Amino acid sequence: MHGRPCGPWESEADFNAFLLKPLDKRKPGDWQREFRDTLAGYNHRIVFSHADLSPDNVMVDKETGKVTGIIDWEMAGWWPEYWEYRKAMYGGRSSLSWWTKLLEDVMETHWEKWGLESDLENFV
């Protein structure tokens, strides 16, 4: 992430500390306190995730429409349980209405984390 070595983490609190570390170099403000307070309230399980699901990484049989494989596993690891959804929505993928609908059908959504962490990426 952001070219920095990362993980593994024992807890979501450790992961959040990693996410927030770049904020220490910025001028303090209320927005930093808001991020820290919001993330401190999370308590998700740490689970194994692909962490880079996208239409390009899901292989589908043209004739049957069945998923035949998932590629591009270099970001896979142990992440908070919302991370798979959050990363699947990353990089403009949320503008693909069919992709957003598919994700909502097959995994638990975490819209509250999507907004918060999208905002966080703008600052770090």
Steps between C-alpha positions, in 0.01 A plus 500: 500500500639832392839333449540436873561156649186387678360227722433256626289648777385334818189717524298762319640759741852419372380527140331834569817632662682412178236676288518812714880522535540742204266745675767552767702698243215740423381805686260387776134576450148394588482278192789289637323457832183397314687231305671367812179499707299330226759230436542440874135393513551215252553144614502271197643152473826459309438264205683382189409717199601525134506881545497582128174366360409678179331408174847450350595244765194276477525248216165400347416235241357686197250228420370403843552824692650300788797625696802285411766670708626803687843639415740766634551391860800717597291720735341200675549476872339532840286814507200633697186326372370810320822539295398268215191709426683827548779406259254358245342847488837678468629697202179605333352151509206638700389685185437165328137445599502133398814438711353679802178296469696175468704577812184583695356164395801288596664668799421705805517869415687751711402838358591685820863384470503570127436872553730541797795325342449667164527830685806376689678413174466863393708606800773235507 
